[in-house]
Amino acid sequence: MPTELRSPPPKALAEPRAAEAIALERVSRTYTDRRGARVRALEDVSLHAAPGELLAVVGPSGCGKTTLLELICRLQAPDRGNVRGEPAALMPQRDLLLPWLDALDNAALALRIAGVPRAHARERAAALFAQLGLDGFERASPDELSGGMRQRVAFLRTLLSGKRVLCLDEPLSALDAITRADMQEWLAAALEREGSQIGRRTVALVTHDVEEAIMLADRVAVLSPRPGRVIAEVDVQIARPRARTHADVLALREHVLELLGRGRTREGDRA
């Protein structure tokens, strides 16, 4: 199988790495939920990504994946441990398009917040609409766009933030199965195309879909049930573009699913 499984000792500090775009060292995070209960989201997580790497994070529901992205984006601070790396932009699960703005103004929103004049911001966004399959929909309102098109606008808004690190939180989870498969191929192509033009950005992708992680990522980190711990990291050494029916993709999917199953068993024994 064209993979490499790495399971670093959980209590050992990782070796310093040069030019890391994302670096979490022994990070733990507990928060208070809306009912006032204390929730241990993450415990002793060390995770790194090199510039230009696409890192996927998979794990069961509630294991702290979104908290992990918010730590990378500095939207939360860890209770213990260190978070280092480049500034990051977050694309949340919902597209959060503003209904009173057209598609072009929604895509240009990050530029407007940064102080770019509206006309210039729209011009920069419009230059990318055709590349992202949105040509002709610049003046459409969000409710006139399909789910896949709304996600493309949200992705373009994230790209135009100018950050070299992108954090994508279940970006395709709201789509039907057929649209989701199409969007996975589109997202992989969009990242490759942009990388060939300005240099590949570093991406941290959170997903419940193991196949999606394998189709898109250079490496997959597997988290345990809450509190989330990194129980394995798997290098995806499969040439792009990847076919979901390829034997290596299917074998790796089964391997990661097995790791997730082992993680549930370990946490059950620990409880």
C-alpha positions as CSV (number, residue, x, y, z in Angstrom):
1,M,0.0,0.0,0.0
2,P,1.4,3.4,-1.0
3,T,1.1,4.9,2.5
4,E,3.3,5.5,5.5
5,L,1.8,5.3,9.0
6,R,3.4,7.5,11.7
7,S,2.3,7.4,15.3
8,P,4.7,9.7,17.4
9,P,4.8,9.0,21.1
10,P,2.0,11.1,22.6
11,K,4.1,12.5,25.5
12,A,7.2,13.4,23.4
13,L,7.8,16.9,22.2
14,A,8.1,17.0,18.4
15,E,11.5,18.0,16.9
16,P,11.6,21.7,15.8
17,R,10.9,21.9,12.1
18,A,12.0,24.6,9.7
19,A,9.5,26.9,7.8
20,E,6.3,25.4,9.2
21,A,3.1,26.9,8.0
22,I,1.1,25.2,10.8
23,A,2.6,24.1,14.1
24,L,0.7,22.9,17.2
25,E,2.8,21.6,20.1
26,R,1.1,19.6,22.9
27,V,-2.1,21.7,22.6
28,S,-5.1,21.1,24.9
29,R,-8.4,23.0,24.9
30,T,-11.4,22.9,27.3
31,Y,-14.4,25.2,26.9
32,T,-17.8,25.8,28.5
33,D,-20.8,25.0,26.4
34,R,-24.1,26.8,26.3
35,R,-25.5,24.7,29.2
36,G,-22.5,25.6,31.3
37,A,-20.9,22.2,31.1
38,R,-17.1,21.9,30.7
39,V,-16.1,20.1,27.5
40,R,-12.6,18.7,26.9
41,A,-12.3,19.2,23.2
42,L,-8.6,18.5,22.5
43,E,-5.8,16.9,24.6
44,D,-2.1,16.9,24.0
45,V,-2.3,17.5,20.2
46,S,0.9,18.0,18.2
47,L,0.3,18.6,14.5
48,H,2.4,20.2,11.8
49,A,2.1,21.2,8.1
50,A,4.8,22.4,5.8
51,P,4.3,25.2,3.3
52,G,2.2,24.1,0.4
53,E,0.9,20.9,2.1
54,L,-2.7,19.9,2.2
55,L,-3.4,18.3,5.6
56,A,-6.8,16.6,6.1
57,V,-8.1,16.0,9.7
58,V,-10.7,13.2,10.2
59,G,-12.4,12.0,13.3
60,P,-15.8,11.2,14.8
61,S,-18.3,13.9,15.5
62,G,-17.5,16.1,18.5
63,C,-13.8,15.2,18.6
64,G,-12.6,18.8,18.4
65,K,-11.9,19.2,14.7
66,T,-13.5,22.7,14.4
67,T,-11.8,23.8,17.6
68,L,-8.5,22.7,16.1
69,L,-9.1,24.9,13.0
70,E,-10.1,27.9,15.3
71,L,-6.8,27.5,17.2
72,I,-4.8,27.5,14.0
73,C,-6.7,30.7,12.9
74,R,-6.1,32.3,16.4
75,L,-9.9,32.5,17.0
76,Q,-9.3,30.6,20.2
77,A,-6.3,30.2,22.5
78,P,-5.1,26.9,23.9
79,D,-5.3,26.1,27.6
80,R,-1.9,24.4,27.3
81,G,0.6,24.1,24.6
82,N,1.7,26.4,21.7
83,V,0.3,27.3,18.4
84,R,2.7,28.7,15.8
85,G,2.7,29.3,12.0
86,E,1.5,31.7,9.4
87,P,-1.8,33.7,9.7
88,A,-4.7,31.6,8.5
89,A,-8.1,32.3,7.0
90,L,-11.2,30.1,8.0
91,M,-13.9,28.9,5.6
92,P,-16.6,27.7,8.0
93,Q,-19.1,24.8,7.4
94,R,-21.9,27.2,6.2
95,D,-21.2,29.5,3.3
96,L,-22.4,32.6,5.3
97,L,-23.1,34.6,2.1
98,L,-24.8,37.9,2.9
99,P,-28.2,37.9,1.2
100,W,-28.2,41.6,0.5
101,L,-25.0,41.4,-1.6
102,D,-24.6,39.9,-5.0
103,A,-22.1,37.0,-5.7
104,L,-19.3,39.4,-6.7
105,D,-19.6,41.6,-3.6
106,N,-19.8,38.5,-1.4
107,A,-16.6,37.1,-2.9
108,A,-14.9,40.5,-2.5
109,L,-16.0,40.9,1.2
110,A,-12.6,40.0,2.6
111,L,-10.9,42.6,0.5
112,R,-13.5,45.2,1.5
113,I,-12.9,44.4,5.2
114,A,-9.2,44.9,4.6
115,G,-10.0,48.4,3.3
116,V,-9.8,47.9,-0.5
117,P,-12.2,50.2,-2.3
118,R,-15.4,48.5,-3.6
119,A,-14.7,48.9,-7.3
120,H,-11.1,47.5,-7.0
121,A,-12.3,44.7,-4.8
122,R,-15.0,43.7,-7.3
123,E,-12.5,43.9,-10.1
124,R,-10.1,41.5,-8.4
125,A,-12.9,39.1,-7.5
126,A,-14.3,39.2,-11.1
127,A,-10.9,38.2,-12.5
128,L,-11.3,34.8,-10.8
129,F,-15.0,34.1,-11.4
130,A,-14.5,32.3,-14.7
131,Q,-11.6,30.2,-13.3
132,L,-14.0,29.0,-10.5
133,G,-16.9,28.2,-12.8
134,L,-18.9,31.3,-11.8
135,D,-18.7,33.3,-15.0
136,G,-22.0,35.0,-15.7
137,F,-23.2,34.9,-12.1
138,E,-21.4,38.0,-10.8
139,R,-24.7,39.9,-10.1
140,A,-26.7,36.9,-8.9
141,S,-28.0,37.0,-5.3
142,P,-27.1,34.1,-3.0
143,D,-30.6,32.6,-3.3
144,E,-30.2,32.4,-7.1
145,L,-27.1,30.2,-6.7
146,S,-26.9,26.4,-6.3
147,G,-25.3,24.9,-3.3
148,G,-22.1,24.1,-5.2
149,M,-21.9,27.7,-6.6
150,R,-22.5,29.2,-3.1
151,Q,-19.5,27.1,-1.8
152,R,-17.4,28.3,-4.7
153,V,-18.2,32.0,-3.9
154,A,-17.3,31.3,-0.2
155,F,-14.1,29.6,-1.3
156,L,-13.2,32.6,-3.5
157,R,-13.9,34.9,-0.5
158,T,-11.4,32.8,1.5
159,L,-8.8,32.9,-1.2
160,L,-9.0,36.7,-1.5
161,S,-8.3,37.1,2.1
162,G,-4.6,36.9,1.0
163,K,-3.7,34.4,3.8
164,R,-1.1,31.7,2.8
165,V,-2.9,29.2,5.1
166,L,-6.5,28.2,4.5
167,C,-8.6,26.3,7.0
168,L,-11.6,24.6,5.5
169,D,-14.2,23.3,7.9
170,E,-16.4,20.7,6.3
171,P,-16.7,22.9,3.2
172,L,-18.8,20.4,1.2
173,S,-20.8,18.8,4.0
174,A,-24.1,20.5,3.1
175,L,-24.1,19.2,-0.5
176,D,-25.8,16.2,-1.9
177,A,-23.6,13.2,-2.8
178,I,-23.4,13.9,-6.6
179,T,-22.6,17.6,-6.1
180,R,-20.2,16.8,-3.4
181,A,-18.2,14.4,-5.6
182,D,-18.1,17.0,-8.4
183,M,-17.0,19.7,-5.9
184,Q,-14.2,17.5,-4.5
185,E,-12.8,17.2,-8.0
186,W,-13.3,20.9,-8.6
187,L,-11.6,21.9,-5.3
188,A,-8.6,19.7,-6.0
189,A,-8.2,21.3,-9.5
190,A,-8.7,24.8,-8.2
191,L,-6.0,24.4,-5.6
192,E,-3.6,22.9,-8.1
193,R,-4.3,25.6,-10.7
194,E,-3.8,28.4,-8.2
195,G,-0.6,26.8,-7.0
196,S,0.8,26.7,-10.4
197,Q,0.2,30.5,-10.7
198,I,1.2,32.0,-7.3
199,G,2.5,29.0,-5.4
200,R,0.5,26.4,-3.5
201,R,-1.1,27.5,-0.3
202,T,-1.1,25.4,2.9
203,V,-4.5,23.9,3.6
204,A,-5.9,22.3,6.7
205,L,-9.1,20.5,5.7
206,V,-11.5,19.1,8.4
207,T,-13.9,16.5,7.1
208,H,-16.0,13.5,8.3
209,D,-15.6,12.0,4.8
210,V,-12.6,9.7,4.7
211,E,-12.8,9.3,0.9
212,E,-12.8,13.1,0.6
213,A,-9.7,13.4,2.7
214,I,-7.9,10.8,0.6
215,M,-9.0,12.4,-2.7
216,L,-7.6,15.8,-1.7
217,A,-4.9,15.6,0.9
218,D,-1.1,15.0,1.0
219,R,-1.5,13.7,4.6
220,V,-4.4,12.6,6.8
221,A,-4.4,13.1,10.6
222,V,-6.7,10.8,12.4
223,L,-8.3,12.0,15.7
224,S,-9.7,10.0,18.5
225,P,-13.2,10.6,20.0
226,R,-13.4,13.5,22.4
227,P,-11.1,14.7,23.8
228,G,-9.4,14.7,20.4
229,R,-5.9,13.2,20.2
230,V,-3.8,12.5,17.1
231,I,-3.8,8.7,17.0
232,A,-2.2,8.4,13.5
233,E,-0.9,10.3,10.6
234,V,-1.0,8.7,7.1
235,D,0.9,10.0,4.1
236,V,-1.1,9.8,0.9
237,Q,1.4,8.8,-1.8
238,I,-1.1,8.5,-4.7
239,A,-0.5,10.5,-7.9
240,R,-3.0,13.2,-8.8
241,P,-5.6,13.4,-10.3
242,R,-7.0,10.6,-8.1
243,A,-9.9,8.3,-9.1
244,R,-12.1,7.3,-6.2
245,T,-12.4,3.8,-7.7
246,H,-8.6,3.3,-7.9
247,A,-7.4,0.3,-5.9
248,D,-4.9,2.4,-3.8
249,V,-7.7,4.9,-2.9
250,L,-10.0,2.2,-1.8
251,A,-7.3,0.4,0.2
252,L,-6.3,3.6,1.9
253,R,-9.9,4.4,2.7
254,E,-10.3,1.0,4.5
255,H,-7.0,1.6,6.3
256,V,-8.1,5.0,7.7
257,L,-11.5,3.7,8.6
258,E,-9.8,0.9,10.5
259,L,-7.7,3.4,12.4
260,L,-10.9,5.3,13.3
261,G,-12.4,2.1,14.6
262,R,-9.3,1.4,16.7
263,G,-9.5,4.9,18.1
264,R,-13.1,4.4,19.3
265,T,-12.1,1.1,20.9
266,R,-9.1,2.7,22.8
267,E,-11.3,5.5,24.1
268,G,-14.0,3.0,25.2
269,D,-11.4,1.0,27.1
270,R,-10.0,4.2,28.7
271,A,-13.5,5.2,29.8
